[in-house]
Amino acid sequence: MAKILYEVKQNQNEHNAAFGKWYAKIKSLETLNTRKLAQHISEHGSIYTPDVVYGVLEKFRSCLVEMLLNSKKVKIEGLGTFYCTIENQKKGALKKEDYNVREHIKGLHIRFLPEQTTEENISSREFLKKAEFINIDSLLPKEEASPSPSQGGGSSTGSNTGGNTGGNTGGNNGGGGEEGEPDEN
């Protein structure tokens, strides 16, 4: 089973409804760049060398961006769909003919909707079922662990479900957490 490391942090934003409450945050061990991912893929019984895998990944990246910028969605079977959404300025145009792209569009975002077919479902709920959660404090020597009665320790499968998958609304893609909790993405 996959092991998701997390730490429990207190919301320090005084202007947030969740101020003072405790939430789990993912504790990443490292970020794999394209070369490291290519090396990892080639070590999984692949007949392709890391350089060939790297070339395919780089071509995928550039073609993905090209397709998205041409108003196309890109579905990778078993993984999910990449698509774009527009973030508008808070004040829209009063009339349709007054709408101006440069004035009214704040951002263009790449979104990701995980695969949700029954055999390849990696939606938030199904992904949660596949993970084992390990509190980072349980891996630290006792004197390094931050003491807090709210944190608990050890392994807790299925705790703190936070996040969402974005869906068709263009929400966040898994970076959030509990309601009212600020997103760090």
C-alpha positions in Angstrom: 0.0 0.0 0.0 1.2 3.5 -0.8 2.4 5.5 2.2 1.4 9.2 2.4 3.4 11.2 4.9 1.7 14.1 6.6 2.2 16.5 9.4 -0.5 18.2 11.5 -0.4 22.0 11.3 -2.4 24.7 13.0 -4.1 27.3 10.9 -2.4 30.6 11.8 -4.5 32.9 9.6 -6.5 35.1 12.0 -8.8 36.2 9.1 -9.9 32.7 8.4 -12.9 30.9 9.9 -10.7 27.9 10.6 -8.1 29.9 12.6 -6.6 27.9 15.4 -7.8 24.5 14.1 -5.5 21.7 13.2 -5.2 20.1 9.7 -3.1 17.5 8.0 -0.7 18.6 5.3 1.2 16.3 2.9 4.9 16.1 3.7 6.7 15.4 0.4 10.0 13.7 0.5 11.2 15.0 -2.9 10.1 16.4 -6.2 11.0 14.2 -9.2 12.1 16.2 -12.2 11.6 14.8 -15.7 15.0 13.1 -15.7 14.4 11.4 -12.4 10.9 10.2 -13.4 12.4 8.9 -16.7 15.0 7.0 -14.8 12.3 5.6 -12.4 10.1 4.5 -15.4 13.0 2.8 -17.1 13.8 0.8 -14.0 10.3 -0.8 -14.0 11.1 -3.5 -16.5 11.0 -1.1 -19.4 12.9 -2.0 -22.6 13.5 1.8 -23.1 16.5 3.6 -21.8 16.1 6.6 -19.5 17.0 8.9 -22.4 14.2 7.5 -24.6 11.7 7.8 -21.8 12.9 11.4 -21.1 12.4 12.3 -24.8 8.9 10.9 -24.8 8.0 12.8 -21.5 9.4 16.0 -22.9 7.4 15.6 -26.2 4.3 14.8 -24.1 4.8 18.0 -22.1 5.2 20.2 -25.2 2.3 18.6 -27.1 0.0 18.8 -24.0 0.6 22.5 -23.8 0.1 22.9 -27.5 -3.2 21.0 -27.5 -4.5 22.9 -24.4 -3.6 26.3 -26.1 -5.7 25.1 -29.1 -8.8 24.7 -26.9 -8.5 20.9 -26.7 -8.8 18.6 -23.7 -6.3 15.9 -23.4 -7.4 12.6 -21.9 -4.8 10.1 -20.8 -6.6 6.8 -20.2 -6.1 5.5 -16.7 -4.8 8.8 -15.5 -7.3 11.6 -16.3 -8.1 14.6 -18.4 -6.1 17.9 -18.7 -8.1 21.0 -19.7 -8.1 24.8 -19.4 -10.3 27.2 -17.4 -10.5 30.9 -17.5 -10.3 33.0 -14.3 -12.2 36.2 -14.7 -11.7 39.5 -12.9 -14.3 40.0 -10.1 -16.0 42.8 -12.0 -17.3 41.5 -15.3 -18.5 43.6 -18.2 -21.9 45.2 -17.8 -22.8 44.4 -21.5 -21.6 41.5 -23.7 -20.2 44.0 -26.3 -18.1 45.6 -23.6 -16.3 42.4 -22.7 -12.5 42.8 -23.3 -10.2 39.8 -22.9 -7.2 42.0 -21.8 -9.3 43.8 -19.2 -11.6 41.0 -17.9 -9.5 37.8 -17.9 -7.3 37.5 -14.9 -5.8 34.1 -15.7 -5.7 30.9 -17.8 -5.3 27.8 -15.7 -4.5 24.2 -16.5 -6.7 21.8 -14.6 -6.7 18.1 -14.1 -9.7 15.7 -13.6 -8.6 12.2 -12.4 -9.9 9.2 -14.2 -13.1 8.0 -12.7 -14.0 4.9 -14.7 -14.5 1.8 -12.5 -11.4 0.0 -13.5 -9.0 3.0 -13.4 -10.7 5.2 -10.8 -8.2 7.6 -9.1 -10.8 10.1 -8.0 -10.2 11.6 -4.5 -12.3 9.1 -2.7 -10.8 6.0 -4.5 -7.3 7.4 -4.2 -7.9 7.8 -0.4 -8.8 4.2 -0.1 -5.4 3.1 -1.6 -3.3 5.2 0.7 -1.9 4.6 4.2 -1.3 7.8 6.1 1.7 8.1 8.4 2.2 11.1 10.7 5.7 12.5 10.2 6.0 13.0 13.9 5.8 9.2 14.4 9.0 8.9 12.3 11.0 11.5 14.3 12.9 10.8 17.5 10.7 11.7 20.5 12.5 14.9 21.3 12.1 16.2 17.7 8.4 15.5 17.5 6.3 18.5 18.0 4.1 17.8 21.1 0.4 18.4 20.6 -2.5 16.4 22.0 -4.4 17.1 18.8 -1.9 15.5 16.5 -2.0 11.9 17.5 0.7 9.6 16.3 1.5 6.5 14.3 -0.4 5.3 11.3 -3.9 6.3 10.7 -5.4 4.9 7.5 -8.1 7.0 6.0 -7.9 10.0 8.2 -8.3 13.6 7.0 -9.8 13.3 3.6 -9.3 17.0 2.4 -8.9 18.2 -1.1 -11.0 17.9 -4.2 -10.3 16.8 -7.7 -11.3 19.9 -9.5 -14.2 18.4 -11.4 -15.9 20.4 -14.1 -16.0 23.5 -11.9 -12.2 24.1 -12.2 -11.7 23.8 -8.4 -8.4 23.0 -6.9 -6.8 19.7 -7.8 -6.1 18.1 -4.6 -4.1 20.8 -2.9 -6.7 22.0 -0.4 -7.9 20.4 2.7 -10.6 21.0 5.3 -13.2 23.7 4.7 -11.9 27.1 5.6 -8.3 26.0 5.4 -6.0 28.2 3.3 -4.6 26.5 0.2 -0.8 26.5 -0.1 -0.7 25.9 -3.8 
